[in-house]
């Protein structure tokens, strides 16, 4: 299980749920259901990290959601 923040939203244009891991540049996935999109983003995060390791690229530490106070 990854600990990166995941943003999940419905794309009217694509008629799919889109999941993004904003801390990992370009890491996103989609699915016909929320569950499918979340399953796919977990796989995409794993592949993103594996690829970064193969190329000795930096891997950001998960920060999670930043709390904003008014």
MMTF fields as JSON, N, C-alpha, C and O atoms, coordinates in Angstrom:
{
  "mmtfVersion": "1.0.0",
  "mmtfProducer": "UNKNOWN",
  "numBonds": 279,
  "numAtoms": 280,
  "numGroups": 70,
  "numChains": 1,
  "numModels": 1,
  "chainsPerModel": [1],
  "groupsPerChain": [70],
  "chainIdList": ["A"],
  "bondAtomList": [4, 2, 8, 6, 12, 10, 16, 14, 20, 18, 24, 22, 28, 26, 32, 30, 36, 34, 40, 38, 44, 42, 48, 46, 52, 50, 56, 54, 60, 58, 64, 62, 68, 66, 72, 70, 76, 74, 80, 78, 84, 82, 88, 86, 92, 90, 96, 94, 100, 98, 104, 102, 108, 106, 112, 110, 116, 114, 120, 118, 124, 122, 128, 126, 132, 130, 136, 134, 140, 138, 144, 142, 148, 146, 152, 150, 156, 154, 160, 158, 164, 162, 168, 166, 172, 170, 176, 174, 180, 178, 184, 182, 188, 186, 192, 190, 196, 194, 200, 198, 204, 202, 208, 206, 212, 210, 216, 214, 220, 218, 224, 222, 228, 226, 232, 230, 236, 234, 240, 238, 244, 242, 248, 246, 252, 250, 256, 254, 260, 258, 264, 262, 268, 266, 272, 270, 276, 274],
  "bondOrderList": [1, 1, 1, 1, 1, 1, 1, 1, 1, 1, 1, 1, 1, 1, 1, 1, 1, 1, 1, 1, 1, 1, 1, 1, 1, 1, 1, 1, 1, 1, 1, 1, 1, 1, 1, 1, 1, 1, 1, 1, 1, 1, 1, 1, 1, 1, 1, 1, 1, 1, 1, 1, 1, 1, 1, 1, 1, 1, 1, 1, 1, 1, 1, 1, 1, 1, 1, 1, 1],
  "groupList": [{"groupName": "UNK", "atomNameList": ["N", "CA", "C", "O"], "elementList": ["N", "C", "C", "O"], "formalChargeList": [0, 0, 0, 0], "bondAtomList": [1, 0, 2, 1, 3, 2], "bondOrderList": [1, 1, 2], "singleLetterCode": "X", "chemCompType": "L-PEPTIDE LINKING"}],
  "groupTypeList": [0, 0, 0, 0, 0, 0, 0, 0, 0, 0, 0, 0, 0, 0, 0, 0, 0, 0, 0, 0, 0, 0, 0, 0, 0, 0, 0, 0, 0, 0, 0, 0, 0, 0, 0, 0, 0, 0, 0, 0, 0, 0, 0, 0, 0, 0, 0, 0, 0, 0, 0, 0, 0, 0, 0, 0, 0, 0, 0, 0, 0, 0, 0, 0, 0, 0, 0, 0, 0, 0],
  "groupIdList": [1, 2, 3, 4, 5, 6, 7, 8, 9, 10, 11, 12, 13, 14, 15, 16, 17, 18, 19, 20, 21, 22, 23, 24, 25, 26, 27, 28, 29, 30, 31, 32, 33, 34, 35, 36, 37, 38, 39, 40, 41, 42, 43, 44, 45, 46, 47, 48, 49, 50, 51, 52, 53, 54, 55, 56, 57, 58, 59, 60, 61, 62, 63, 64, 65, 66, 67, 68, 69, 70],
  "secStructList": [7, 7, 7, 1, 7, 7, 3, 3, 3, 3, 3, 6, 6, 6, 6, 3, 3, 3, 3, 3, 7, 6, 6, 1, 6, 6, 7, 3, 3, 3, 3, 1, 1, 2, 2, 2, 2, 2, 2, 2, 2, 2, 2, 2, 2, 2, 2, 2, 2, 2, 2, 2, 2, 2, 6, 6, 7, 7, 7, 7, 7, 7, 7, 7, 7, 7, 7, 7, 7, 7],
  "xCoordList": [0.844, 0.0, 0.89, 1.826, 0.585, 1.356, 0.733, -0.433, 1.525, 1.045, 1.004, 0.964, 1.013, 0.933, -0.513, -1.44, -0.687, -2.019, -2.555, -1.835, -3.803, -4.462, -5.656, -6.463, -5.765, -6.921, -7.758, -7.252, -9.028, -9.941, -11.071, -11.7, -11.332, -12.418, -13.028, -12.419, -14.235, -14.953, -14.621, -14.696, -14.254, -14.001, -15.211, -15.458, -15.948, -17.12, -16.694, -17.353, -15.591, -15.081, -14.764, -15.134, -14.065, -13.631, -14.645, -14.561, -15.612, -16.595, -15.91, -16.271, -14.91, -14.132, -13.774, -13.772, -13.472, -12.88, -11.381, -10.757, -10.809, -9.378, -8.777, -9.328, -7.659, -6.927, -5.534, -4.867, -5.102, -3.78, -3.012, -3.591, -1.7, -0.8, 0.049, 1.12, -0.404, 0.244, 1.699, 2.451, 2.1, 3.486, 4.449, 5.663, 3.908, 4.721, 4.386, 3.352, 5.237, 4.989, 4.488, 5.153, 3.292, 2.732, 2.086, 1.654, 2.007, 1.46, -0.056, -0.58, -0.748, -2.203, -2.707, -1.96, -3.988, -4.629, -6.119, -6.585, -6.858, -8.292, -9.016, -8.395, -10.332, -11.156, -12.614, -13.014, -13.408, -14.842, -15.562, -16.667, -14.935, -15.501, -14.432, -13.25, -14.858, -13.896, -12.905, -11.7, -13.444, -12.608, -11.548, -10.392, -11.951, -11.017, -9.939, -8.765, -10.328, -9.353, -8.361, -7.167, -8.837, -7.944, -7.009, -5.835, -7.522, -6.67, -5.584, -4.418, -5.975, -5.026, -3.983, -2.828, -4.363, -3.379, -2.375, -1.206, -2.798, -1.838, -0.772, 0.412, -1.19, -0.243, 0.643, 1.842, 0.05, 0.816, 1.875, 2.99, 1.537, 2.516, 3.666, 4.828, 3.359, 4.407, 5.331, 6.552, 4.752, 5.557, 6.365, 7.508, 5.787, 6.492, 7.737, 8.822, 7.574, 8.695, 9.749, 10.944, 9.32, 10.266, 11.083, 12.295, 10.424, 11.11, 12.101, 13.224, 11.691, 12.595, 13.829, 14.945, 13.633, 14.758, 15.704, 16.923, 15.144, 15.961, 16.846, 17.969, 16.348, 17.088, 17.797, 18.331, 17.79, 18.405, 17.847, 18.567, 16.566, 15.892, 15.408, 15.12, 15.316, 14.837, 13.366, 12.559, 13.049, 11.682, 11.233, 11.784, 10.243, 9.796, 9.17, 8.51, 9.382, 8.73, 7.259, 6.953, 6.352, 4.934, 4.724, 5.185, 4.031, 3.73, 2.291, 1.971, 1.427, 0.015, -0.588, 0.048, -1.785, -2.501, -1.982, -1.803, -1.742, -1.328, -2.572, -3.519, -2.572, -3.71, -3.582, -2.511, -4.662, -4.691, -5.592, -6.708, -5.093, -5.869, -6.141, -5.259, -7.348, -7.716, -7.465, -7.715],
  "yCoordList": [-1.18, 0.0, 1.244, 1.356, 2.153, 3.4, 4.419, 4.307, 5.408, 6.438, 7.809, 8.836, 7.819, 9.077, 9.541, 8.733, 10.853, 11.414, 11.03, 11.103, 10.627, 10.277, 11.197, 11.363, 11.791, 12.618, 11.804, 11.322, 11.657, 10.865, 11.765, 12.454, 11.763, 12.588, 11.952, 11.102, 12.38, 11.914, 12.818, 14.041, 12.228, 12.984, 12.841, 11.777, 13.917, 13.907, 13.637, 12.894, 14.249, 14.097, 12.638, 12.133, 11.96, 10.586, 9.55, 8.374, 10.008, 9.097, 7.998, 6.823, 8.427, 7.53, 8.249, 9.478, 7.465, 8.02, 8.13, 7.2, 9.245, 9.493, 9.565, 10.22, 8.898, 8.947, 9.476, 9.021, 10.44, 11.036, 10.976, 11.1, 10.785, 10.88, 12.128, 12.025, 13.311, 14.569, 14.705, 15.497, 13.954, 14.031, 13.3, 13.489, 12.466, 11.713, 12.219, 11.864, 13.023, 13.719, 12.787, 11.823, 13.109, 12.369, 11.045, 10.309, 10.724, 9.433, 9.532, 10.212, 8.847, 8.835, 7.517, 6.763, 7.255, 6.04, 6.332, 7.388, 5.409, 5.611, 4.273, 3.211, 4.352, 3.155, 3.502, 4.658, 2.488, 2.693, 2.885, 3.427, 2.439, 2.644, 3.27, 3.279, 3.788, 4.349, 3.281, 3.518, 2.098, 1.004, 0.622, 0.381, 0.57, 0.219, 1.288, 0.963, 2.554, 3.644, 3.603, 3.825, 3.324, 3.252, 2.043, 2.137, 0.931, -0.257, 0.059, -0.289, 0.714, 1.032, 2.062, 1.974, 3.033, 4.026, 3.376, 3.764, 2.396, 1.68, 1.004, 1.045, 0.383, -0.252, 0.788, 0.571, 1.923, 2.977, 3.558, 3.85, 3.727, 4.238, 3.253, 3.658, 1.967, 0.956, 0.991, 0.945, 1.073, 1.124, 2.41, 2.394, 3.525, 4.813, 4.705, 5.124, 4.142, 4.008, 3.045, 3.326, 1.921, 0.952, 1.593, 1.396, 2.352, 3.009, 4.048, 4.136, 4.83, 5.821, 5.139, 5.639, 4.008, 3.268, 2.77, 2.848, 2.258, 1.745, 2.831, 2.553, 4.063, 5.164, 6.042, 7.103, 5.578, 6.332, 7.75, 8.685, 7.895, 9.179, 9.332, 8.335, 10.559, 10.752, 10.345, 10.539, 9.784, 9.387, 10.233, 10.104, 11.094, 11.945, 11.134, 10.123, 11.585, 10.978, 11.409, 12.559, 10.499, 10.884, 11.978, 11.863, 13.025, 14.122, 14.072, 14.542, 13.506, 13.488, 14.873, 15.799, 15.004, 16.275, 17.262, 16.936, 18.47, 19.545, 20.184, 20.5, 20.372, 21.018, 22.523, 23.087, 23.155, 24.611, 25.152, 24.674, 26.148, 26.777, 28.224, 28.918, 28.669, 30.052, 30.956, 32.158],
  "zCoordList": [0.0, 0.0, 0.0, 0.792, -0.883, -0.919, 0.019, 0.397, 0.387, 1.306, 0.634, 1.311, -0.689, -1.412, -1.492, -1.554, -1.49, -1.654, -3.029, -4.025, -3.08, -4.342, -4.521, -3.607, -5.691, -6.048, -7.027, -8.04, -6.717, -7.536, -8.013, -7.21, -9.319, -9.843, -11.083, -11.731, -11.394, -12.576, -13.749, -13.632, -14.88, -16.104, -17.022, -17.589, -17.152, -18.03, -19.475, -20.203, -19.87, -21.245, -21.571, -22.63, -20.63, -20.87, -20.399, -20.754, -19.587, -18.997, -18.176, -18.242, -17.402, -16.547, -15.253, -15.188, -14.231, -13.022, -13.241, -13.751, -12.863, -12.989, -11.588, -10.703, -11.393, -10.125, -10.419, -11.348, -9.619, -9.79, -8.478, -7.399, -8.585, -7.435, -7.678, -8.276, -7.228, -7.596, -7.133, -7.702, -6.123, -5.66, -6.595, -6.51, -7.488, -8.44, -9.835, -10.401, -10.368, -11.63, -12.736, -13.113, -13.241, -14.362, -13.993, -14.88, -12.716, -12.289, -12.172, -11.29, -13.07, -13.042, -13.609, -14.233, -13.38, -13.883, -14.006, -13.576, -14.586, -14.738, -14.578, -14.537, -14.489, -14.404, -14.592, -14.459, -14.902, -15.09, -13.769, -13.731, -12.677, -11.348, -10.453, -10.796, -9.311, -8.356, -7.914, -7.836, -7.629, -7.158, -8.189, -7.842, -9.455, -10.522, -10.674, -10.853, -10.603, -10.725, -9.56, -9.763, -8.35, -7.196, -7.281, -6.924, -7.747, -7.951, -8.982, -8.794, -10.059, -11.125, -10.685, -11.102, -9.853, -9.414, -8.47, -8.464, -7.672, -6.823, -7.677, -7.345, -8.772, -9.686, -10.364, -10.534, -10.753, -11.414, -10.477, -10.91, -9.211, -8.236, -8.096, -8.094, -7.979, -7.876, -9.087, -8.941, -10.278, -11.509, -11.587, -12.045, -11.147, -11.157, -10.286, -10.689, -9.092, -8.163, -8.701, -8.615, -9.251, -9.836, -10.955, -11.033, -11.812, -12.917, -12.403, -12.899, -11.418, -10.838, -10.238, -10.381, -9.573, -8.997, -10.081, -9.929, -11.176, -12.285, -12.891, -13.312, -12.936, -13.535, -12.497, -12.822, -11.241, -10.143, -10.026, -9.676, -10.321, -10.172, -8.727, -8.064, -8.239, -6.865, -6.726, -7.635, -5.573, -5.258, -4.073, -2.98, -4.275, -3.173, -2.044, -2.283, -0.824, 0.325, 0.328, 0.014, 0.679, 0.748, 1.792, 2.927, 1.4, 2.318, 2.787, 3.879, 1.97, 2.327, 2.21, 1.707, 2.665, 2.559, 3.577, 4.751, 3.112, 3.998, 4.595, 3.874, 5.881, 6.53, 6.418, 6.643, 6.076, 5.934, 7.039, 7.24, 7.741, 8.801, 8.421, 7.916, 8.661, 8.341, 9.516, 9.434]
}
